[in-house]
Amino acid sequence: MTDFDESVVAAVLSHMNDDHADDNLAIVRAFAEPEATAATMTGFDSAAGEWTATVDGAHRSVRVPWAEELTDRASIRREVVVLYRAAAQRLGIETGDH
């Protein structure tokens, strides 16, 4: 398993939660909690991303595997985009430019 430096993890989480909150929710709805009303990315490792989903007012931790193992910092962005596009397709959401 690839561990990432804390500064890399913090930067990715900040970016995802500040700039891609809707993407987080789409991923969680498509692959873990279809009734989620909110989702915050809380972590990741080489195998999966982790989110806290809000369902019926309660918080639930979910883990969604990447399509491919993360091996370096560049692979993080690639796999998040792959996961989001798969979620959007599953949910019938237009992806725009990601």
Secondary structure, 3 states (H helix, E strand, C coil): CCCCCHHHHHHHHHHHHHHCHHHHHHHHHHHCCCCCCEEEEEEECCCEEEEEEEECCEEEEEEEECCCCCCCHHHHHHHHHHHHHHHHHHHCCCCCCC
